[in-house]
Amino acid sequence: MKKLLLASSILLSTYSFSQFNVKVEIPSYLADSEVYLYGFNGSKEILYSKAKISNNIASFKVDKQYVGMMRAFFKKVNSSVNMVSENKDIMFKMDLDSNNKISNITFQDQTNQLFSNDVELQKKQELILPALIQIKDYYKPSESFYKSLDSEINALSSKNLVAYEGHPFLEFYNKNQKYSNQEKVAELKPEDFINFYSKSGEYLETSTILKPSLINFLNVSKANVEGNVDKLLDAVNLETPRGQTILSELIEIFSTYGMDKLKDKYLTQANNLKCTINDRLASTIKANKNTEIGAKMPNNTFVNAIHTKAKSLYDIKASKKIVVFWSSTCSHCEAELPKLLEKYDKLKAQNIEIVGFSLDSSLEDFKAKANLYPWVNDSEGKGWYSSYGDTYNIVATPTYFVLDADNKIVSKPNHVGDVLDYLKVN
């Protein structure tokens, strides 16, 4: 009996700690790159594994069951490869083009071969199919070229649903993409979305469909957004993980688009829940509490700071601080940060300091741009995977906060003009 129990425990251990592997044949240029594998919970990406690289093979071990979309991120080239996990081993190889952009991705597992074919078909449907339909109008049905065009149009317009047998996630993903496709929103009503969210099976959260479909739901609900959101939340039940994930997504969407009244209403509803709160909603509640007016902004220990010898945000002493989250690739930052630079001497004269946190993936790009500005700047070099998002509720760049001498948030301006107006700097 003891031997049987021991054998069982070994089997359980193997099952628990080695669910599946992902192996990628990479160019030698990436042999020293950090490579990360992410899964999804709604729009939030969850780190599942960091690659071990040997002999130009990047290997990931995933020790948890996971079915859904995944993404391998290659930090050195700041690029990713999307794939589908069915909790089975995945293998692919890839090249880099002359600009070090990922190219020629070739999957060896059947699931991702199907997924890749679908992606390619979708591109053709979006780019080629409309042109073929227009061209066909110039020919007569009796002409051979018309028949060839008609045949190609039919081929591009149809999907081989039989191929999805045995691939339930791919079947779910392809069947329900209409909810996240902006071009097909006109065909749907708010009730269609509510029915979809309340009756979808286990794959919704890992499909990457949730957030774009919620944005589409809000668009088709524009005549009565609040009323339809209330109906949706009743239907999905806020005492369930799905209901709380949807509530979290909605709060973040309202925050992103400046719909403050709705954000405040549903954030209050989240705070008043008496049931167990899932991690996703808990992080949304915490991030908003961290950054509400009057809250003491959480400290941040610098990791790659320039223009300072200070070790953290709290070490910067000033009567007021402007904290700005930005990126070298952000066009709005390009337009707004020079306006802060113009007023920097006046700000300094009033004992006001600026502290920037960059959401750049490349530290080289961060430093090249940050050196143009004389104020304190720091970056983790992790892009949107930086800790800033969860800690400070950052959903867009630039995002501004004004702190007092005790690091309490006294203002959350929307634009650089609002920052300067609040501080009365002309």
C-alpha angles and dihedrals in degrees: 000000000000091000090050092050091047092051090048092051091051091051091048090048091051091049093047099046104034108042096150144329134230118206125187127190103216136185115262089248088073096048091105096040125115107239124192133190118214134188127192141249102182105304093337116100117219120206109235104169147350116225127247109213124208130155091355092304118121108204128193126188116203113198098185130069109257133171118178144054119338135184131208110207120202105200098194092062096027091231138120143209119216121214144161124248122205090175088269134110116285126202131180142148130217143186136208123233125223090280092051092252118145112260143160097034110187121186121203099194120084096233095058093040087059091045092050091049090051092051091050091047091050091053090052091047091053099041108025108025097067090051093049091051091053094046091051090064090068094062135066121244089241094060119097093227090055089054091049091050091047091052092050092047091052091048093051093043096056135067128210098236091177088070089067094062106121091019104087096169093053089047090052093045095051095041094052104037088101089077092059096039109099093202092061097047092099089065093058136073129208089255090058091057094045090051090048095052095044097046104034116116129233099301102069096090095049097041099080086230097104104079099040090045091052090052088052090047090055091048094053088044094054092118089061111006097160094046093049093046089053090052091049094050091048090051096049094041116231091228090070128078091242093052091050093047090051090048090051092050092049093050090052092047091051089049093050094050096042094248090147098164092057093040091054093046095052094038087056089049089052092049091051096054112121097195129085109291119222121231094255096057092038091058091050092050092047095047091052092048089050091057107035119121109277095023120122105246111240113255121250125207110220118238105174103013124164131196093027145072091205117118100211146009092265090054090066104093119203140130087248136004130207108211113195128183110206146149135218089233095052112108093199089053089052089056099042109036094063087060089058088049091055090056098037096105091051090048092050090049088060091048091252116144131195122221118188127197115195124211092202120140092208118062089200091058090045094052094044091056099033092055088066089066121064097211129092113287132177138175137183090209091230102110112211089350089071117118089244094084097059096034100045101024093243112176100155142019133272098035119168135202128178115210130192125226090280092052093252116148109248099167140014104200119193098213140017090257089058090051093054093043092052091050091043093235112153 
